[in-house]
Amino acid sequence: MSERSDGVAGAKIRAEGVAKTFWSHDRDVVALQPVDLTVADGEFVCILGPSGCGKSTLLRIVAGLIGASAGRVTMDGRPIRGPGPERGLVFQEYALFPWLTVLKNVMYGPTVRGLGRVEAEARARAQIARVGLEGFEQQYPRQLSGGMKQRVGIARVWANQPDVMLMDEPFGALDAITRNILQRDLLKLWLEERHTVLFVTHSVDEAIFLADRVVVMSARPGRITAIVPVAVPRPRDLLAPEAIALKAELTRLVEDQVMGPRGEPSRLREYVN
């Protein structure tokens, strides 16, 4: 069974019966079973699950990078048929142009969209400052640490002023301290502008720290097994009793998908405040 959340007010992204099958080594591989999911305008939703569960596949369908085998995804009620500037993507691999400076990397999107050089540069410099990289405008990606590269990636997406941020384990390759810093910085940026964010992670702590709701997915073939609202007030202390209790519950839900359910067969569990 998949989740349906038609009651979410102000829906920004809606997936209806979205499934994906790939052809691999002369056979069909089901990566994603039919999924229904609604993300509200301005909401921060994390997709959590074990490796290979289809969470990145779902994100790439929302991004328009790949098509669904069944179902559809809409944004503001309009079908998504391919990539678009209204949806900004941040990947774990940074995806920066190595031959461009930090400034020109961040200017790239606004320039391609037709903004004049002066305005594009002003917008880029503003976003570079927001992510704490003032003074590094003329550096190249090879001269930056992993955390700095990811800051450039976030600044580049934000410079396009997207309505929706799609983030695929953007901090997964970083050390723990840098990851924590960037999580706080991302949350600060989100609180300032309230873009809709769909964020893929395999970290329970990261999901609790960032999300309004956590969507838990099963092992492949992926499906939604639980949707858990994060009722811990911001700014969040992961050592608070309610955060510890939520971590235990989410960890159990994910472990059930890896090791098998304890007791009854796995089924959708809808959580409400």
ChimeraX attribute file (.defattr): number of C-alpha atoms within 10 A of each C-alpha:
attribute: neighborCount
match mode: 1-to-1
recipient: residues
	/A:1	14
	/A:2	20
	/A:3	22
	/A:4	18
	/A:5	16
	/A:6	14
	/A:7	9
	/A:8	14
	/A:9	11
	/A:10	13
	/A:11	19
	/A:12	20
	/A:13	23
	/A:14	25
	/A:15	24
	/A:16	20
	/A:17	19
	/A:18	24
	/A:19	26
	/A:20	23
	/A:21	16
	/A:22	13
	/A:23	9
	/A:24	8
	/A:25	7
	/A:26	6
	/A:27	9
	/A:28	10
	/A:29	14
	/A:30	16
	/A:31	20
	/A:32	27
	/A:33	22
	/A:34	21
	/A:35	23
	/A:36	22
	/A:37	21
	/A:38	22
	/A:39	23
	/A:40	21
	/A:41	20
	/A:42	19
	/A:43	20
	/A:44	24
	/A:45	25
	/A:46	29
	/A:47	26
	/A:48	28
	/A:49	32
	/A:50	20
	/A:51	14
	/A:52	14
	/A:53	23
	/A:54	26
	/A:55	30
	/A:56	18
	/A:57	21
	/A:58	26
	/A:59	20
	/A:60	20
	/A:61	23
	/A:62	28
	/A:63	25
	/A:64	17
	/A:65	14
	/A:66	16
	/A:67	21
	/A:68	23
	/A:69	17
	/A:70	15
	/A:71	15
	/A:72	20
	/A:73	25
	/A:74	17
	/A:75	19
	/A:76	13
	/A:77	11
	/A:78	11
	/A:79	14
	/A:80	18
	/A:81	17
	/A:82	13
	/A:83	16
	/A:84	13
	/A:85	16
	/A:86	15
	/A:87	20
	/A:88	22
	/A:89	25
	/A:90	22
	/A:91	17
	/A:92	16
	/A:93	16
	/A:94	19
	/A:95	13
	/A:96	18
	/A:97	14
	/A:98	12
	/A:99	11
	/A:100	16
	/A:101	19
	/A:102	28
	/A:103	24
	/A:104	21
	/A:105	21
	/A:106	30
	/A:107	28
	/A:108	21
	/A:109	20
	/A:110	22
	/A:111	17
	/A:112	11
	/A:113	11
	/A:114	9
	/A:115	15
	/A:116	11
	/A:117	13
	/A:118	11
	/A:119	13
	/A:120	24
	/A:121	20
	/A:122	14
	/A:123	21
	/A:124	27
	/A:125	22
	/A:126	14
	/A:127	25
	/A:128	26
	/A:129	14
	/A:130	17
	/A:131	19
	/A:132	14
	/A:133	17
	/A:134	14
	/A:135	10
	/A:136	17
	/A:137	18
	/A:138	12
	/A:139	14
	/A:140	19
	/A:141	21
	/A:142	11
	/A:143	12
	/A:144	14
	/A:145	11
	/A:146	19
	/A:147	20
	/A:148	20
	/A:149	21
	/A:150	25
	/A:151	24
	/A:152	28
	/A:153	26
	/A:154	26
	/A:155	29
	/A:156	28
	/A:157	26
	/A:158	24
	/A:159	24
	/A:160	24
	/A:161	19
	/A:162	17
	/A:163	19
	/A:164	26
	/A:165	23
	/A:166	22
	/A:167	23
	/A:168	23
	/A:169	18
	/A:170	25
	/A:171	24
	/A:172	16
	/A:173	13
	/A:174	16
	/A:175	11
	/A:176	11
	/A:177	10
	/A:178	14
	/A:179	17
	/A:180	15
	/A:181	11
	/A:182	20
	/A:183	17
	/A:184	14
	/A:185	16
	/A:186	16
	/A:187	17
	/A:188	13
	/A:189	16
	/A:190	18
	/A:191	12
	/A:192	9
	/A:193	11
	/A:194	16
	/A:195	19
	/A:196	22
	/A:197	25
	/A:198	21
	/A:199	25
	/A:200	26
	/A:201	22
	/A:202	18
	/A:203	16
	/A:204	19
	/A:205	16
	/A:206	19
	/A:207	24
	/A:208	25
	/A:209	21
	/A:210	23
	/A:211	23
	/A:212	19
	/A:213	20
	/A:214	24
	/A:215	24
	/A:216	28
	/A:217	27
	/A:218	29
	/A:219	25
	/A:220	20
	/A:221	18
	/A:222	27
	/A:223	29
	/A:224	29
	/A:225	22
	/A:226	23
	/A:227	25
	/A:228	22
	/A:229	18
	/A:230	21
	/A:231	16
	/A:232	18
	/A:233	11
	/A:234	9
	/A:235	10
	/A:236	13
	/A:237	14
	/A:238	17
	/A:239	10
	/A:240	11
	/A:241	11
	/A:242	15
	/A:243	20
	/A:244	15
	/A:245	13
	/A:246	21
	/A:247	18
	/A:248	12
	/A:249	14
	/A:250	24
	/A:251	17
	/A:252	14
	/A:253	23
	/A:254	23
	/A:255	17
	/A:256	16
	/A:257	20
	/A:258	16
	/A:259	9
	/A:260	14
	/A:261	15
	/A:262	11
	/A:263	6
	/A:264	7
	/A:265	8
	/A:266	16
	/A:267	14
	/A:268	16
	/A:269	16
	/A:270	14
	/A:271	11
	/A:272	9
	/A:273	6
